Amino acid sequence: MADAAGGPQPEDCPGTGSVQAGRAAACQGCPNQKLCAAGAAGPDPAEVAALRERLRCVKHVVLVLSGKGGVGKSTFSALLAHGLAADESKQVALLDIDICGPSIPKMMGLEGEQVHQSGSGWSPVYVEENLSVMSVGFLLSSPDDAVIWRGPKKNGLIKQFLRDVDWGEIDYLIIDTPPGTSDEHLSIVQYLGASHVDGAVIITTPQEVSLQDVRKEINFCHKVKLPIIGVVENMSGFICPKCKNESQIFPPTTGGAEKMCQNLNVSLLGKVPLDPQIGKSCDKGQSFLSEAPESPATASYRNIIQRIQEYCDLQHTQEEKII
């Protein structure tokens, strides 16, 4: 379906690997139509080999997606990384590909840090010995600098992050993406095609205006054959820390994420209630999970993280059986 300007919607894209690439009705008006039709939109074989070699030592890759901005996607990415890294035997990396709005350095307490070059590539910035981070925020001279780039330059940086960063041996690579289903999402899925992706965690809030965009994100995942680990409903009610009564700040007028997941046959990983301490911890660059261990939100996060771990372990076991 075309938008108001007459251009194709991203969810209608048949994909660069499809026989309909550049030829489908949805391709009309797309600036990449000729490239796709000519079969030139796919990754270069040499680049694929380089990406595969760099990501060979990454055991699990999890993308964090949301069709809607402001639903707590980066917060979830940061806390997922912290939660996984709580097991000191695991090496965890967090890659921020939200090129125009890199908030991960702030949330991880790494503002002002810079990327260093070594003989083996870019060195990520470490929060703990077993938790590293890479973001475009480390490449800016000031946190207030605006990144005003067209698609090809953003795509090129994403490829550099995957190919040129010396991640080392990693158990979990968490990738925080921008809102929507556009260039960055298509690029990361295409580049990771050279490796293995466990799946995507999709973040939403209870109200219908958020769920509308999340349905598009789920459709995007199906189109590009990206497995969906499950959906997380963020800001799901508010539990008063004094009286313990629960209030619905964002009423789920259409049944919330639970109803949507039932309709679309997608797993609901859990619901995270609002807690003012989450925002405070992010602003201070600290882990909410360790700052507020007794919070109902912390309990929800830990349960969701455990479910993601179990999913990844099951995927790994099934792959070993196939091999």
N, C-alpha and C positions, 0 to 999 in steps of 0.2 A: 504494500500500500504506500502511496506517495504522501509526503508531508505537505504542509500548506504552500511551500515553495515549489513543490513538484518533484522533489528529489526522493530517492529511495530511502526507506528506513533501514538502519543497520541490521535489524533482526531478519530482514528479507534477503540479505546477502547470501547467495548460494555457497560462498566459500571459495577461496582461491584454488583448492584442490578438486573442486567439483567439475564434472564435464560440462555443466551449465555456466561455469565461470566466464563472465563477460558477455554471455549470450542470453541470459534470463531477462525477463521483463524488468525485474528489480534493478538490473545493471544499467538501465538507460539513465544517462545523466551523471553516472559515477565517473570521477576523474581517472580512475584506474581501469576503466572498462577495456581499453585497447590492450593494456598490459596483460590483463587476465585472459582475454580472448586469445592472445598470442602465446599463452602459457609462460609468460615471463614474470608473473607475480610471485611465483614460488621461491623459496630460499635457494641460494647458490649452494651446490653440493659441497664446495670447500668450506663454506660457512657452517653448514650442517655438521660436517666432520669436526670442525673446531669447537662448536658448541657441545657436541656429544662428548668430546674428550674432556672439556672443562667441567661438565656436569656429571661425569662418570662416577665421581666420588660422593654425589648427593643421593642419599637413600630415599628420602620422601620430599615431594614438592606439593605444597598446599597454597592455592590462590584464595585470597579473600576478596570477594566481589560485592557490589551493590549497585543496583540501577539508580539509586537515589543518593544524593549528597546529604551530609548532615545526620546520618543514621548511626554513626559510631563505628564505622568500618575500620578506620586507622586505630582507634582505641582498642577494638577487638584484636587487630593484628598485633599490636604491641603487647597486649596481655596474653595472647596465645603464645607469643615468643617467650615471654617471662615464665608462663606456666610450664611450657615444655622444658625450658632451661633450668627449672627447679630441680630436675634430675641431673645431677652433676656429671653423670656418665654419658649424657647426650650432648652433642654439639648442635647448636641451633643458629641459623642465620635469618635475618629479616631484611628483605629487599623492598625498598619503597620506590615504586614506579609511578607514583602520583607526581608527575613532572611539574605541573603548574601549582600544586598545593602540597608540597612536601612537609607534613607535620610530624613525621616519625622522629627526626632528630630532637625536636622539643620534647616529645613524649618519652623518649628513651634517655633524657638527660644528657644529650650529646651536642647541644647547640654550640657553635663555634669550633667544632672539631673539623679537621680537614682530611682528605684522602691522600695517602702516600703511595708513591710508585715504587715498586721493587722489580727485581729481575724477572719475577714470575707473574707480574701484573699489578693491578691496583690492590692495595691492602684494605680490607674493610675496617671499620671502626668498632672497637670492642667495648661492650658494656660490662661483661664479665668474661672470665677465661673461656667460657663455653657459649657465649652469646655475642654475635657480631652483627653489624648493621651497615647497609649501604643505601645512600639516598642522594638525589641531586642536590639536596639541601647542603651537603658537605662541599659542593662545588661552587656555591654562591658566595660572593664577598660579604653579603649581609642577608639576614633572615627576611628583610623587607624587599629584597630584589624580586622583581617580577620576571617570570620565565615566559617570554613571548615567542614561542616557537611554532612553526608549522609541523604537520605530521611527520614528514621524512626525518627531521632532526630529532624529534622525540623518539621515533622508532630506532634511529641509529644509536641513541644513548641507551635504550633498553637492551639492544643487542650487545653493546659494550659492557653493560653491567653483567650480563650472563657469560660473555666470552672472555672478558679481560680481568674480572675480579678473581683474585686468588682465594677462593672460598675454603679450600682444603677439604678434609674429610668432614662431611656434614650429615647428621641424621635427619634434620628437618630444615628445609628452606621455605620460609613463609614469605609470600609475595603480596604486598599491599598495593591494590590497584586504585585508579581514580574511579569516580562514579561513571556509569553509562556502559555502552557497548560499542566503543569507537576504536580509533587507531591503536591506542596502547593495548587494548584487550586482544584485538586481532593479532597484533605483533607478538605479544607474549605467548599466546597459544601456538602461533606458527613456529616461533623460535624453540619453544619447549617441545615441539614435535620431534626434535632430534633426541630428546631424552624421555623420561617418564614423568607423568603428572598423576599424583594420587587422586586429585580432584579439587573442587571448589567449595568453599564455605560462603554462603550468601547471607548478607546481613540486611535486616529490615526493621521497621518499627511497626506498631500494631495498626496504624491508621491506613485507610484505603489509598490515600494519595501516595504512600510509600509502596504499598503492595502492588499497585499498578505498574510501577517501574521494575519491581522485583520480578514480576511475571515475565517482563521483557528479558531480564537477565537470565532467567531459567530457560527461556526460549533460545537465547543466544548460546547457552551452554549445550543445549541439544543440537543446535545447528552445527557447532564446531566440534561436536563429539567430545566435550569436556565433561568428565564424570562429576556429579554433584554429591558431595559428602553430606550436605544438609543445610538447613536454614536456621539462623539464629534470630529470635525476636528480641531486639534491644529495646530499652526503655519501656519494658513491659510492666507497667504499674509502678507505684511508689509505696514502699513499706516504711511507715514512720518509725524512726529509731527509738522513740520514747514509748508510744502507745502500741506499736506493732500493727496498727490497722493499715490495710492496703487501700490505696486510692488509684483510680485509673486516670492518669494525666493525659494519655492519648487513647481515648476509647476505641476499641476494635469494632467499628460500626458494621463491618462485613465478616466478622468472625476472626479477624487477625491472621497471624501467620499459621496458626494451627489449622484453620479451615482451608486456607490456601494450599497448604501442604497436602491435606487430604484430597483436595480436588485435583492436584497436579501429580499426585503419587511421588512426593518428595519427602525425605525424612526431616522432621523438626528436631534439631539437636537440643534445643532448650530455649528458655525465656530468661532474660536478664533484667531484673528490676532496676529502676533508677536509684542511684545513690550519689548525693552531692560530692562525696569523697572521691569518686571516680574522676571528675573534672579537676579537682584540686590536685590529685596525684599526678595526672597528666601534665598539668601546668608546671609542677615541680620536677617533672622528669623521673618520677618514682613509680614503682610497681604497686598498683592498688591492691593486688593479691596479698602482698606482704604488709602493706600499710593498714589494711582493714580485714584481717583474717576471719573475723566473726560476722562480717556483713552477709546478708542473704545473697547479694550480688556475687560475692566471692564464691559462695557455695555453688551458685549457678554456673559461674565461669569454670570452676574446677570440674564439674560434672560434664560440661560441654567439651572441655579439653580432653578429658578421659575418653569420651566417645570418639573424638577425632583420632586419638592415638590408637584406639581399638580398630577403627576403620583402616588406618594406614597399615597396622600390623597384619590385618587380614589380607589386604591387597598384596603385601610383601610375601606372605605365605602362599597365596594363590600363584603368584609369579614364579616362586621357587618350584612349585609343583609342575608348572608348565615347562620350565627349563629342564 
